[in-house]
Amino acid sequence: MEITLYEFIRGCKNVREAKELLESAFIVVFHDNDVLVKASEIWIELRRTGELIDERDILIASVAIVKNFKLLTRNAKHFKKLERFGLKFYEDN
């Protein structure tokens, strides 16, 4: 997904090389209309309840929800509030 790809490569000395390396090792899932709608729905609800989180994290979670992926993160506590929207985690989180 492009947000996570961006977060990984933005600190590298050779951005193009880092991007190519990651793209050769992983499948990159880009945001589509379903992901953008889900992210918007989540943002609206979090704003309504005063629980807004970083928009990048909302987009990451929205990809996982829409594509039925489990999220692997070291920040499960941060993403826990998104479980009510259908976000699932790998068991070790």
PDB file of N, CA, C and O in Angstrom:
ATOM      1  N   MET A   1       0.845  -1.157   0.000  1.00  0.00           N
ATOM      2  CA  MET A   1       0.000   0.000   0.000  1.00  0.00           C
ATOM      3  C   MET A   1       0.892   1.220   0.000  1.00  0.00           C
ATOM      4  O   MET A   1       1.940   1.237   0.644  1.00  0.00           O
ATOM      5  N   GLU A   2       0.474   2.236  -0.721  1.00  0.00           N
ATOM      6  CA  GLU A   2       1.388   3.346  -0.959  1.00  0.00           C
ATOM      7  C   GLU A   2       1.747   4.137   0.288  1.00  0.00           C
ATOM      8  O   GLU A   2       2.860   4.654   0.372  1.00  0.00           O
ATOM      9  N   ILE A   3       0.846   4.253   1.263  1.00  0.00           N
ATOM     10  CA  ILE A   3       1.175   5.000   2.474  1.00  0.00           C
ATOM     11  C   ILE A   3       2.290   4.293   3.235  1.00  0.00           C
ATOM     12  O   ILE A   3       3.264   4.930   3.635  1.00  0.00           O
ATOM     13  N   THR A   4       2.160   3.001   3.435  1.00  0.00           N
ATOM     14  CA  THR A   4       3.189   2.259   4.144  1.00  0.00           C
ATOM     15  C   THR A   4       4.487   2.252   3.352  1.00  0.00           C
ATOM     16  O   THR A   4       5.563   2.381   3.936  1.00  0.00           O
ATOM     17  N   LEU A   5       4.411   2.106   2.055  1.00  0.00           N
ATOM     18  CA  LEU A   5       5.600   2.158   1.203  1.00  0.00           C
ATOM     19  C   LEU A   5       6.289   3.515   1.381  1.00  0.00           C
ATOM     20  O   LEU A   5       7.510   3.583   1.527  1.00  0.00           O
ATOM     21  N   TYR A   6       5.519   4.561   1.368  1.00  0.00           N
ATOM     22  CA  TYR A   6       6.057   5.909   1.584  1.00  0.00           C
ATOM     23  C   TYR A   6       6.752   6.014   2.937  1.00  0.00           C
ATOM     24  O   TYR A   6       7.851   6.558   3.038  1.00  0.00           O
ATOM     25  N   GLU A   7       6.099   5.485   3.981  1.00  0.00           N
ATOM     26  CA  GLU A   7       6.685   5.573   5.320  1.00  0.00           C
ATOM     27  C   GLU A   7       8.014   4.831   5.398  1.00  0.00           C
ATOM     28  O   GLU A   7       8.918   5.258   6.117  1.00  0.00           O
ATOM     29  N   PHE A   8       8.143   3.734   4.673  1.00  0.00           N
ATOM     30  CA  PHE A   8       9.389   2.975   4.684  1.00  0.00           C
ATOM     31  C   PHE A   8      10.508   3.678   3.914  1.00  0.00           C
ATOM     32  O   PHE A   8      11.645   3.733   4.381  1.00  0.00           O
ATOM     33  N   ILE A   9      10.187   4.214   2.738  1.00  0.00           N
ATOM     34  CA  ILE A   9      11.262   4.723   1.878  1.00  0.00           C
ATOM     35  C   ILE A   9      11.659   6.164   2.160  1.00  0.00           C
ATOM     36  O   ILE A   9      12.736   6.588   1.742  1.00  0.00           O
ATOM     37  N   ARG A  10      10.834   6.922   2.849  1.00  0.00           N
ATOM     38  CA  ARG A  10      11.119   8.351   3.017  1.00  0.00           C
ATOM     39  C   ARG A  10      12.391   8.634   3.815  1.00  0.00           C
ATOM     40  O   ARG A  10      12.949   9.727   3.715  1.00  0.00           O
ATOM     41  N   GLY A  11      12.852   7.674   4.596  1.00  0.00           N
ATOM     42  CA  GLY A  11      14.065   7.892   5.369  1.00  0.00           C
ATOM     43  C   GLY A  11      15.308   7.279   4.758  1.00  0.00           C
ATOM     44  O   GLY A  11      16.377   7.315   5.367  1.00  0.00           O
ATOM     45  N   CYS A  12      15.189   6.715   3.560  1.00  0.00           N
ATOM     46  CA  CYS A  12      16.321   6.040   2.923  1.00  0.00           C
ATOM     47  C   CYS A  12      17.177   7.025   2.129  1.00  0.00           C
ATOM     48  O   CYS A  12      16.682   8.033   1.624  1.00  0.00           O
ATOM     49  N   LYS A  13      18.446   6.720   2.030  1.00  0.00           N
ATOM     50  CA  LYS A  13      19.342   7.564   1.237  1.00  0.00           C
ATOM     51  C   LYS A  13      19.023   7.456  -0.243  1.00  0.00           C
ATOM     52  O   LYS A  13      19.030   8.458  -0.958  1.00  0.00           O
ATOM     53  N   ASN A  14      18.741   6.237  -0.709  1.00  0.00           N
ATOM     54  CA  ASN A  14      18.402   6.024  -2.110  1.00  0.00           C
ATOM     55  C   ASN A  14      16.950   5.564  -2.178  1.00  0.00           C
ATOM     56  O   ASN A  14      16.653   4.371  -2.104  1.00  0.00           O
ATOM     57  N   VAL A  15      16.062   6.531  -2.318  1.00  0.00           N
ATOM     58  CA  VAL A  15      14.624   6.272  -2.281  1.00  0.00           C
ATOM     59  C   VAL A  15      14.193   5.326  -3.404  1.00  0.00           C
ATOM     60  O   VAL A  15      13.420   4.397  -3.168  1.00  0.00           O
ATOM     61  N   ARG A  16      14.681   5.554  -4.606  1.00  0.00           N
ATOM     62  CA  ARG A  16      14.286   4.707  -5.746  1.00  0.00           C
ATOM     63  C   ARG A  16      14.716   3.253  -5.538  1.00  0.00           C
ATOM     64  O   ARG A  16      13.953   2.326  -5.809  1.00  0.00           O
ATOM     65  N   GLU A  17      15.924   3.070  -5.065  1.00  0.00           N
ATOM     66  CA  GLU A  17      16.429   1.712  -4.834  1.00  0.00           C
ATOM     67  C   GLU A  17      15.619   1.020  -3.730  1.00  0.00           C
ATOM     68  O   GLU A  17      15.265  -0.152  -3.858  1.00  0.00           O
ATOM     69  N   ALA A  18      15.333   1.738  -2.664  1.00  0.00           N
ATOM     70  CA  ALA A  18      14.547   1.172  -1.561  1.00  0.00           C
ATOM     71  C   ALA A  18      13.144   0.792  -2.038  1.00  0.00           C
ATOM     72  O   ALA A  18      12.622  -0.263  -1.676  1.00  0.00           O
ATOM     73  N   LYS A  19      12.543   1.656  -2.849  1.00  0.00           N
ATOM     74  CA  LYS A  19      11.202   1.387  -3.378  1.00  0.00           C
ATOM     75  C   LYS A  19      11.212   0.139  -4.250  1.00  0.00           C
ATOM     76  O   LYS A  19      10.350  -0.728  -4.105  1.00  0.00           O
ATOM     77  N   GLU A  20      12.166   0.047  -5.139  1.00  0.00           N
ATOM     78  CA  GLU A  20      12.264  -1.121  -6.021  1.00  0.00           C
ATOM     79  C   GLU A  20      12.487  -2.405  -5.217  1.00  0.00           C
ATOM     80  O   GLU A  20      11.900  -3.443  -5.525  1.00  0.00           O
ATOM     81  N   LEU A  21      13.322  -2.333  -4.202  1.00  0.00           N
ATOM     82  CA  LEU A  21      13.582  -3.499  -3.364  1.00  0.00           C
ATOM     83  C   LEU A  21      12.309  -3.967  -2.651  1.00  0.00           C
ATOM     84  O   LEU A  21      12.000  -5.159  -2.642  1.00  0.00           O
ATOM     85  N   LEU A  22      11.587  -3.041  -2.066  1.00  0.00           N
ATOM     86  CA  LEU A  22      10.341  -3.404  -1.384  1.00  0.00           C
ATOM     87  C   LEU A  22       9.297  -3.942  -2.353  1.00  0.00           C
ATOM     88  O   LEU A  22       8.594  -4.905  -2.045  1.00  0.00           O
ATOM     89  N   GLU A  23       9.194  -3.319  -3.527  1.00  0.00           N
ATOM     90  CA  GLU A  23       8.215  -3.773  -4.513  1.00  0.00           C
ATOM     91  C   GLU A  23       8.557  -5.156  -5.061  1.00  0.00           C
ATOM     92  O   GLU A  23       7.666  -5.895  -5.479  1.00  0.00           O
ATOM     93  N   SER A  24       9.829  -5.504  -5.060  1.00  0.00           N
ATOM     94  CA  SER A  24      10.208  -6.833  -5.541  1.00  0.00           C
ATOM     95  C   SER A  24       9.959  -7.901  -4.481  1.00  0.00           C
ATOM     96  O   SER A  24       9.826  -9.081  -4.806  1.00  0.00           O
ATOM     97  N   ALA A  25       9.894  -7.490  -3.215  1.00  0.00           N
ATOM     98  CA  ALA A  25       9.717  -8.452  -2.130  1.00  0.00           C
ATOM     99  C   ALA A  25       8.264  -8.570  -1.653  1.00  0.00           C
ATOM    100  O   ALA A  25       7.889  -9.581  -1.061  1.00  0.00           O
ATOM    101  N   PHE A  26       7.456  -7.553  -1.905  1.00  0.00           N
ATOM    102  CA  PHE A  26       6.084  -7.520  -1.396  1.00  0.00           C
ATOM    103  C   PHE A  26       5.108  -7.132  -2.499  1.00  0.00           C
ATOM    104  O   PHE A  26       5.493  -6.553  -3.515  1.00  0.00           O
ATOM    105  N   ILE A  27       3.851  -7.458  -2.282  1.00  0.00           N
ATOM    106  CA  ILE A  27       2.788  -6.989  -3.166  1.00  0.00           C
ATOM    107  C   ILE A  27       2.316  -5.644  -2.622  1.00  0.00           C
ATOM    108  O   ILE A  27       1.946  -5.541  -1.453  1.00  0.00           O
ATOM    109  N   VAL A  28       2.328  -4.638  -3.449  1.00  0.00           N
ATOM    110  CA  VAL A  28       1.882  -3.310  -3.050  1.00  0.00           C
ATOM    111  C   VAL A  28       0.408  -3.179  -3.417  1.00  0.00           C
ATOM    112  O   VAL A  28       0.026  -3.362  -4.573  1.00  0.00           O
ATOM    113  N   VAL A  29      -0.412  -2.861  -2.423  1.00  0.00           N
ATOM    114  CA  VAL A  29      -1.851  -2.703  -2.633  1.00  0.00           C
ATOM    115  C   VAL A  29      -2.161  -1.215  -2.580  1.00  0.00           C
ATOM    116  O   VAL A  29      -1.935  -0.559  -1.564  1.00  0.00           O
ATOM    117  N   PHE A  30      -2.675  -0.697  -3.670  1.00  0.00           N
ATOM    118  CA  PHE A  30      -2.976   0.732  -3.747  1.00  0.00           C
ATOM    119  C   PHE A  30      -4.412   1.006  -3.327  1.00  0.00           C
ATOM    120  O   PHE A  30      -5.273   0.129  -3.397  1.00  0.00           O
ATOM    121  N   HIS A  31      -4.650   2.209  -2.901  1.00  0.00           N
ATOM    122  CA  HIS A  31      -5.991   2.605  -2.480  1.00  0.00           C
ATOM    123  C   HIS A  31      -6.921   2.649  -3.681  1.00  0.00           C
ATOM    124  O   HIS A  31      -6.594   3.232  -4.715  1.00  0.00           O
ATOM    125  N   ASP A  32      -8.080   2.027  -3.534  1.00  0.00           N
ATOM    126  CA  ASP A  32      -9.108   2.112  -4.572  1.00  0.00           C
ATOM    127  C   ASP A  32     -10.318   2.832  -3.965  1.00  0.00           C
ATOM    128  O   ASP A  32     -10.267   3.280  -2.820  1.00  0.00           O
ATOM    129  N   ASN A  33     -11.391   2.939  -4.730  1.00  0.00           N
ATOM    130  CA  ASN A  33     -12.560   3.681  -4.251  1.00  0.00           C
ATOM    131  C   ASN A  33     -13.161   3.072  -2.991  1.00  0.00           C
ATOM    132  O   ASN A  33     -13.593   3.806  -2.103  1.00  0.00           O
ATOM    133  N   ASP A  34     -13.198   1.741  -2.895  1.00  0.00           N
ATOM    134  CA  ASP A  34     -13.752   1.095  -1.705  1.00  0.00           C
ATOM    135  C   ASP A  34     -12.938   1.437  -0.462  1.00  0.00           C
ATOM    136  O   ASP A  34     -13.499   1.661   0.610  1.00  0.00           O
ATOM    137  N   VAL A  35     -11.629   1.477  -0.607  1.00  0.00           N
ATOM    138  CA  VAL A  35     -10.752   1.828   0.515  1.00  0.00           C
ATOM    139  C   VAL A  35     -10.982   3.286   0.922  1.00  0.00           C
ATOM    140  O   VAL A  35     -11.061   3.594   2.111  1.00  0.00           O
ATOM    141  N   LEU A  36     -11.087   4.169  -0.050  1.00  0.00           N
ATOM    142  CA  LEU A  36     -11.292   5.587   0.253  1.00  0.00           C
ATOM    143  C   LEU A  36     -12.639   5.835   0.925  1.00  0.00           C
ATOM    144  O   LEU A  36     -12.740   6.669   1.825  1.00  0.00           O
ATOM    145  N   VAL A  37     -13.668   5.118   0.495  1.00  0.00           N
ATOM    146  CA  VAL A  37     -14.983   5.249   1.139  1.00  0.00           C
ATOM    147  C   VAL A  37     -14.914   4.749   2.576  1.00  0.00           C
ATOM    148  O   VAL A  37     -15.407   5.415   3.486  1.00  0.00           O
ATOM    149  N   LYS A  38     -14.308   3.583   2.789  1.00  0.00           N
ATOM    150  CA  LYS A  38     -14.181   3.033   4.148  1.00  0.00           C
ATOM    151  C   LYS A  38     -13.380   3.987   5.036  1.00  0.00           C
ATOM    152  O   LYS A  38     -13.769   4.238   6.177  1.00  0.00           O
ATOM    153  N   ALA A  39     -12.287   4.513   4.536  1.00  0.00           N
ATOM    154  CA  ALA A  39     -11.474   5.449   5.316  1.00  0.00           C
ATOM    155  C   ALA A  39     -12.285   6.685   5.689  1.00  0.00           C
ATOM    156  O   ALA A  39     -12.185   7.182   6.811  1.00  0.00           O
ATOM    157  N   SER A  40     -13.079   7.173   4.761  1.00  0.00           N
ATOM    158  CA  SER A  40     -13.920   8.347   5.028  1.00  0.00           C
ATOM    159  C   SER A  40     -14.965   8.036   6.091  1.00  0.00           C
ATOM    160  O   SER A  40     -15.208   8.848   6.984  1.00  0.00           O
ATOM    161  N   GLU A  41     -15.582   6.862   5.997  1.00  0.00           N
ATOM    162  CA  GLU A  41     -16.578   6.460   7.000  1.00  0.00           C
ATOM    163  C   GLU A  41     -15.941   6.367   8.392  1.00  0.00           C
ATOM    164  O   GLU A  41     -16.514   6.829   9.380  1.00  0.00           O
ATOM    165  N   ILE A  42     -14.759   5.769   8.454  1.00  0.00           N
ATOM    166  CA  ILE A  42     -14.056   5.636   9.730  1.00  0.00           C
ATOM    167  C   ILE A  42     -13.683   7.012  10.269  1.00  0.00           C
ATOM    168  O   ILE A  42     -13.889   7.288  11.451  1.00  0.00           O
ATOM    169  N   TRP A  43     -13.136   7.879   9.416  1.00  0.00           N
ATOM    170  CA  TRP A  43     -12.742   9.221   9.843  1.00  0.00           C
ATOM    171  C   TRP A  43     -13.931   9.984  10.413  1.00  0.00           C
ATOM    172  O   TRP A  43     -13.824  10.621  11.461  1.00  0.00           O
ATOM    173  N   ILE A  44     -15.060   9.917   9.721  1.00  0.00           N
ATOM    174  CA  ILE A  44     -16.268  10.623  10.171  1.00  0.00           C
ATOM    175  C   ILE A  44     -16.688  10.136  11.557  1.00  0.00           C
ATOM    176  O   ILE A  44     -16.992  10.944  12.434  1.00  0.00           O
ATOM    177  N   GLU A  45     -16.706   8.822  11.754  1.00  0.00           N
ATOM    178  CA  GLU A  45     -17.118   8.269  13.049  1.00  0.00           C
ATOM    179  C   GLU A  45     -16.114   8.612  14.145  1.00  0.00           C
ATOM    180  O   GLU A  45     -16.512   8.970  15.254  1.00  0.00           O
ATOM    181  N   LEU A  46     -14.820   8.507  13.853  1.00  0.00           N
ATOM    182  CA  LEU A  46     -13.810   8.847  14.862  1.00  0.00           C
ATOM    183  C   LEU A  46     -13.869  10.331  15.220  1.00  0.00           C
ATOM    184  O   LEU A  46     -13.688  10.706  16.378  1.00  0.00           O
ATOM    185  N   ARG A  47     -14.117  11.149  14.240  1.00  0.00           N
ATOM    186  CA  ARG A  47     -14.246  12.593  14.506  1.00  0.00           C
ATOM    187  C   ARG A  47     -15.474  12.857  15.365  1.00  0.00           C
ATOM    188  O   ARG A  47     -15.428  13.663  16.294  1.00  0.00           O
ATOM    189  N   ARG A  48     -16.572  12.176  15.052  1.00  0.00           N
ATOM    190  CA  ARG A  48     -17.816  12.346  15.798  1.00  0.00           C
ATOM    191  C   ARG A  48     -17.632  11.979  17.271  1.00  0.00           C
ATOM    192  O   ARG A  48     -18.202  12.621  18.153  1.00  0.00           O
ATOM    193  N   THR A  49     -16.840  10.952  17.527  1.00  0.00           N
ATOM    194  CA  THR A  49     -16.643  10.471  18.899  1.00  0.00           C
ATOM    195  C   THR A  49     -15.389  11.066  19.560  1.00  0.00           C
ATOM    196  O   THR A  49     -15.076  10.723  20.700  1.00  0.00           O
ATOM    197  N   GLY A  50     -14.678  11.942  18.864  1.00  0.00           N
ATOM    198  CA  GLY A  50     -13.496  12.584  19.428  1.00  0.00           C
ATOM    199  C   GLY A  50     -12.304  11.656  19.568  1.00  0.00           C
ATOM    200  O   GLY A  50     -11.475  11.832  20.461  1.00  0.00           O
ATOM    201  N   GLU A  51     -12.213  10.658  18.680  1.00  0.00           N
ATOM    202  CA  GLU A  51     -11.145   9.654  18.763  1.00  0.00           C
ATOM    203  C   GLU A  51     -10.220   9.657  17.556  1.00  0.00           C
ATOM    204  O   GLU A  51      -9.598   8.634  17.269  1.00  0.00           O
ATOM    205  N   LEU A  52     -10.110  10.750  16.853  1.00  0.00           N
ATOM    206  CA  LEU A  52      -9.318  10.772  15.624  1.00  0.00           C
ATOM    207  C   LEU A  52      -7.888  10.295  15.845  1.00  0.00           C
ATOM    208  O   LEU A  52      -7.271  10.583  16.871  1.00  0.00           O
ATOM    209  N   ILE A  53      -7.374   9.558  14.857  1.00  0.00           N
ATOM    210  CA  ILE A  53      -5.986   9.115  14.842  1.00  0.00           C
ATOM    211  C   ILE A  53      -5.366   9.591  13.536  1.00  0.00           C
ATOM    212  O   ILE A  53      -6.061  10.149  12.687  1.00  0.00           O
ATOM    213  N   ASP A  54      -4.085   9.379  13.372  1.00  0.00           N
ATOM    214  CA  ASP A  54      -3.369   9.798  12.171  1.00  0.00           C
ATOM    215  C   ASP A  54      -4.067   9.252  10.917  1.00  0.00           C
ATOM    216  O   ASP A  54      -4.440   8.080  10.863  1.00  0.00           O
ATOM    217  N   GLU A  55      -4.234  10.105   9.930  1.00  0.00           N
ATOM    218  CA  GLU A  55      -4.933   9.707   8.701  1.00  0.00           C
ATOM    219  C   GLU A  55      -4.232   8.569   7.974  1.00  0.00           C
ATOM    220  O   GLU A  55      -4.892   7.749   7.336  1.00  0.00           O
ATOM    221  N   ARG A  56      -2.901   8.502   8.058  1.00  0.00           N
ATOM    222  CA  ARG A  56      -2.186   7.386   7.433  1.00  0.00           C
ATOM    223  C   ARG A  56      -2.619   6.072   8.050  1.00  0.00           C
ATOM    224  O   ARG A  56      -2.773   5.072   7.349  1.00  0.00           O
ATOM    225  N   ASP A  57      -2.817   6.069   9.360  1.00  0.00           N
ATOM    226  CA  ASP A  57      -3.237   4.851  10.043  1.00  0.00           C
ATOM    227  C   ASP A  57      -4.665   4.463   9.675  1.00  0.00           C
ATOM    228  O   ASP A  57      -4.985   3.279   9.574  1.00  0.00           O
ATOM    229  N   ILE A  58      -5.517   5.457   9.477  1.00  0.00           N
ATOM    230  CA  ILE A  58      -6.884   5.173   9.026  1.00  0.00           C
ATOM    231  C   ILE A  58      -6.843   4.527   7.643  1.00  0.00           C
ATOM    232  O   ILE A  58      -7.578   3.574   7.383  1.00  0.00           O
ATOM    233  N   LEU A  59      -5.998   5.034   6.763  1.00  0.00           N
ATOM    234  CA  LEU A  59      -5.886   4.456   5.424  1.00  0.00           C
ATOM    235  C   LEU A  59      -5.304   3.047   5.464  1.00  0.00           C
ATOM    236  O   LEU A  59      -5.771   2.168   4.739  1.00  0.00           O
ATOM    237  N   ILE A  60      -4.306   2.821   6.290  1.00  0.00           N
ATOM    238  CA  ILE A  60      -3.719   1.485   6.421  1.00  0.00           C
ATOM    239  C   ILE A  60      -4.778   0.501   6.917  1.00  0.00           C
ATOM    240  O   ILE A  60      -4.925  -0.592   6.370  1.00  0.00           O
ATOM    241  N   ALA A  61      -5.506   0.894   7.946  1.00  0.00           N
ATOM    242  CA  ALA A  61      -6.562   0.031   8.479  1.00  0.00           C
ATOM    243  C   ALA A  61      -7.660  -0.206   7.443  1.00  0.00           C
ATOM    244  O   ALA A  61      -8.185  -1.315   7.342  1.00  0.00           O
ATOM    245  N   SER A  62      -8.003   0.806   6.690  1.00  0.00           N
ATOM    246  CA  SER A  62      -9.066   0.679   5.683  1.00  0.00           C
ATOM    247  C   SER A  62      -8.694  -0.318   4.595  1.00  0.00           C
ATOM    248  O   SER A  62      -9.547  -1.079   4.138  1.00  0.00           O
ATOM    249  N   VAL A  63      -7.441  -0.325   4.177  1.00  0.00           N
ATOM    250  CA  VAL A  63      -6.992  -1.324   3.202  1.00  0.00           C
ATOM    251  C   VAL A  63      -7.161  -2.720   3.787  1.00  0.00           C
ATOM    252  O   VAL A  63      -7.682  -3.617   3.125  1.00  0.00           O
ATOM    253  N   ALA A  64      -6.721  -2.903   5.029  1.00  0.00           N
ATOM    254  CA  ALA A  64      -6.830  -4.217   5.672  1.00  0.00           C
ATOM    255  C   ALA A  64      -8.285  -4.652   5.784  1.00  0.00           C
ATOM    256  O   ALA A  64      -8.602  -5.811   5.519  1.00  0.00           O
ATOM    257  N   ILE A  65      -9.166  -3.750   6.169  1.00  0.00           N
ATOM    258  CA  ILE A  65     -10.581  -4.078   6.321  1.00  0.00           C
ATOM    259  C   ILE A  65     -11.205  -4.444   4.979  1.00  0.00           C
ATOM    260  O   ILE A  65     -11.839  -5.491   4.848  1.00  0.00           O
ATOM    261  N   VAL A  66     -11.026  -3.585   3.990  1.00  0.00           N
ATOM    262  CA  VAL A  66     -11.657  -3.792   2.676  1.00  0.00           C
ATOM    263  C   VAL A  66     -11.109  -5.032   1.972  1.00  0.00           C
ATOM    264  O   VAL A  66     -11.861  -5.777   1.344  1.00  0.00           O
ATOM    265  N   LYS A  67      -9.813  -5.248   2.076  1.00  0.00           N
ATOM    266  CA  LYS A  67      -9.182  -6.374   1.377  1.00  0.00           C
ATOM    267  C   LYS A  67      -9.190  -7.659   2.214  1.00  0.00           C
ATOM    268  O   LYS A  67      -8.692  -8.698   1.780  1.00  0.00           O
ATOM    269  N   ASN A  68      -9.763  -7.569   3.418  1.00  0.00           N
ATOM    270  CA  ASN A  68      -9.853  -8.708   4.330  1.00  0.00           C
ATOM    271  C   ASN A  68      -8.476  -9.253   4.706  1.00  0.00           C
ATOM    272  O   ASN A  68      -8.260 -10.465   4.747  1.00  0.00           O
ATOM    273  N   PHE A  69      -7.544  -8.327   4.979  1.00  0.00           N
ATOM    274  CA  PHE A  69      -6.204  -8.679   5.444  1.00  0.00           C
ATOM    275  C   PHE A  69      -6.180  -8.545   6.969  1.00  0.00           C
ATOM    276  O   PHE A  69      -6.943  -7.767   7.543  1.00  0.00           O
ATOM    277  N   LYS A  70      -5.313  -9.296   7.605  1.00  0.00           N
ATOM    278  CA  LYS A  70      -5.053  -9.101   9.022  1.00  0.00           C
ATOM    279  C   LYS A  70      -3.870  -8.147   9.140  1.00  0.00           C
ATOM    280  O   LYS A  70      -2.899  -8.241   8.390  1.00  0.00           O
ATOM    281  N   LEU A  71      -3.970  -7.236  10.087  1.00  0.00           N
ATOM    282  CA  LEU A  71      -2.929  -6.236  10.285  1.00  0.00           C
ATOM    283  C   LEU A  71      -1.844  -6.772  11.204  1.00  0.00           C
ATOM    284  O   LEU A  71      -2.129  -7.306  12.276  1.00  0.00           O
ATOM    285  N   LEU A  72      -0.621  -6.626  10.779  1.00  0.00           N
ATOM    286  CA  LEU A  72       0.530  -6.950  11.607  1.00  0.00           C
ATOM    287  C   LEU A  72       1.198  -5.623  11.964  1.00  0.00           C
ATOM    288  O   LEU A  72       1.703  -4.918  11.090  1.00  0.00           O
ATOM    289  N   THR A  73       1.196  -5.297  13.232  1.00  0.00           N
ATOM    290  CA  THR A  73       1.724  -4.013  13.678  1.00  0.00           C
ATOM    291  C   THR A  73       2.326  -4.149  15.069  1.00  0.00           C
ATOM    292  O   THR A  73       1.922  -5.009  15.852  1.00  0.00           O
ATOM    293  N   ARG A  74       3.285  -3.301  15.364  1.00  0.00           N
ATOM    294  CA  ARG A  74       3.825  -3.230  16.722  1.00  0.00           C
ATOM    295  C   ARG A  74       3.052  -2.205  17.539  1.00  0.00           C
ATOM    296  O   ARG A  74       3.349  -1.978  18.712  1.00  0.00           O
ATOM    297  N   ASN A  75       2.069  -1.597  16.917  1.00  0.00           N
ATOM    298  CA  ASN A  75       1.269  -0.567  17.570  1.00  0.00           C
ATOM    299  C   ASN A  75      -0.195  -0.995  17.636  1.00  0.00           C
ATOM    300  O   ASN A  75      -1.090  -0.215  17.314  1.00  0.00           O
ATOM    301  N   ALA A  76      -0.433  -2.236  18.056  1.00  0.00           N
ATOM    302  CA  ALA A  76      -1.804  -2.761  18.104  1.00  0.00           C
ATOM    303  C   ALA A  76      -2.689  -1.912  19.013  1.00  0.00           C
ATOM    304  O   ALA A  76      -3.869  -1.717  18.721  1.00  0.00           O
ATOM    305  N   LYS A  77      -2.130  -1.408  20.108  1.00  0.00           N
ATOM    306  CA  LYS A  77      -2.912  -0.583  21.036  1.00  0.00           C
ATOM    307  C   LYS A  77      -3.503   0.626  20.304  1.00  0.00           C
ATOM    308  O   LYS A  77      -4.648   1.011  20.541  1.00  0.00           O
ATOM    309  N   HIS A  78      -2.709   1.212  19.421  1.00  0.00           N
ATOM    310  CA  HIS A  78      -3.141   2.381  18.660  1.00  0.00           C
ATOM    311  C   HIS A  78      -4.284   2.027  17.705  1.00  0.00           C
ATOM    312  O   HIS A  78      -5.217   2.809  17.528  1.00  0.00           O
ATOM    313  N   PHE A  79      -4.203   0.848  17.096  1.00  0.00           N
ATOM    314  CA  PHE A  79      -5.194   0.444  16.106  1.00  0.00           C
ATOM    315  C   PHE A  79      -6.421  -0.243  16.720  1.00  0.00           C
ATOM    316  O   PHE A  79      -7.407  -0.469  16.018  1.00  0.00           O
ATOM    317  N   LYS A  80      -6.379  -0.576  18.007  1.00  0.00           N
ATOM    318  CA  LYS A  80      -7.467  -1.329  18.650  1.00  0.00           C
ATOM    319  C   LYS A  80      -8.823  -0.658  18.462  1.00  0.00           C
ATOM    320  O   LYS A  80      -9.829  -1.345  18.286  1.00  0.00           O
ATOM    321  N   LYS A  81      -8.866   0.661  18.497  1.00  0.00           N
ATOM    322  CA  LYS A  81     -10.149   1.356  18.371  1.00  0.00           C
ATOM    323  C   LYS A  81     -10.782   1.151  16.990  1.00  0.00           C
ATOM    324  O   LYS A  81     -11.940   1.513  16.780  1.00  0.00           O
ATOM    325  N   LEU A  82     -10.030   0.572  16.052  1.00  0.00           N
ATOM    326  CA  LEU A  82     -10.565   0.348  14.710  1.00  0.00           C
ATOM    327  C   LEU A  82     -11.135  -1.060  14.543  1.00  0.00           C
ATOM    328  O   LEU A  82     -11.647  -1.398  13.476  1.00  0.00           O
ATOM    329  N   GLU A  83     -11.050  -1.876  15.584  1.00  0.00           N
ATOM    330  CA  GLU A  83     -11.632  -3.216  15.512  1.00  0.00           C
ATOM    331  C   GLU A  83     -13.144  -3.147  15.278  1.00  0.00           C
ATOM    332  O   GLU A  83     -13.705  -4.005  14.597  1.00  0.00           O
ATOM    333  N   ARG A  84     -13.788  -2.153  15.828  1.00  0.00           N
ATOM    334  CA  ARG A  84     -15.243  -2.042  15.660  1.00  0.00           C
ATOM    335  C   ARG A  84     -15.655  -1.792  14.207  1.00  0.00           C
ATOM    336  O   ARG A  84     -16.826  -1.934  13.853  1.00  0.00           O
ATOM    337  N   PHE A  85     -14.690  -1.422  13.379  1.00  0.00           N
ATOM    338  CA  PHE A  85     -14.956  -1.215  11.959  1.00  0.00           C
ATOM    339  C   PHE A  85     -14.633  -2.465  11.133  1.00  0.00           C
ATOM    340  O   PHE A  85     -14.816  -2.479   9.916  1.00  0.00           O
ATOM    341  N   GLY A  86     -14.155  -3.501  11.804  1.00  0.00           N
ATOM    342  CA  GLY A  86     -13.838  -4.752  11.116  1.00  0.00           C
ATOM    343  C   GLY A  86     -12.361  -5.072  11.006  1.00  0.00           C
ATOM    344  O   GLY A  86     -11.999  -6.063  10.373  1.00  0.00           O
ATOM    345  N   LEU A  87     -11.494  -4.263  11.604  1.00  0.00           N
ATOM    346  CA  LEU A  87     -10.061  -4.516  11.544  1.00  0.00           C
ATOM    347  C   LEU A  87      -9.723  -5.756  12.369  1.00  0.00           C
ATOM    348  O   LEU A  87     -10.158  -5.897  13.512  1.00  0.00           O
ATOM    349  N   LYS A  88      -8.938  -6.650  11.767  1.00  0.00           N
ATOM    350  CA  LYS A  88      -8.484  -7.863  12.441  1.00  0.00           C
ATOM    351  C   LYS A  88      -6.963  -7.839  12.521  1.00  0.00           C
ATOM    352  O   LYS A  88      -6.292  -7.243  11.678  1.00  0.00           O
ATOM    353  N   PHE A  89      -6.431  -8.495  13.547  1.00  0.00           N
ATOM    354  CA  PHE A  89      -5.002  -8.530  13.786  1.00  0.00           C
ATOM    355  C   PHE A  89      -4.501  -9.958  13.700  1.00  0.00           C
ATOM    356  O   PHE A  89      -5.264 -10.907  13.881  1.00  0.00           O
ATOM    357  N   TYR A  90      -3.197 -10.107  13.420  1.00  0.00           N
ATOM    358  CA  TYR A  90      -2.559 -11.390  13.578  1.00  0.00           C
ATOM    359  C   TYR A  90      -2.600 -11.752  15.056  1.00  0.00           C
ATOM    360  O   TYR A  90      -2.588 -10.867  15.912  1.00  0.00           O
ATOM    361  N   GLU A  91      -2.647 -13.016  15.356  1.00  0.00           N
ATOM    362  CA  GLU A  91      -2.838 -13.518  16.718  1.00  0.00           C
ATOM    363  C   GLU A  91      -1.810 -13.026  17.706  1.00  0.00           C
ATOM    364  O   GLU A  91      -2.137 -12.880  18.884  1.00  0.00           O
ATOM    365  N   ASP A  92      -0.574 -12.759  17.290  1.00  0.00           N
ATOM    366  CA  ASP A  92       0.467 -12.384  18.248  1.00  0.00           C
ATOM    367  C   ASP A  92       0.411 -10.932  18.685  1.00  0.00           C
ATOM    368  O   ASP A  92       1.284 -10.489  19.432  1.00  0.00           O
ATOM    369  N   ASN A  93      -0.590 -10.173  18.244  1.00  0.00           N
ATOM    370  CA  ASN A  93      -0.717  -8.764  18.639  1.00  0.00           C
ATOM    371  C   ASN A  93      -1.624  -8.608  19.822  1.00  0.00           C
ATOM    372  O   ASN A  93      -1.844  -7.490  20.288  1.00  0.00           O
TER     373      ASN A  93
END
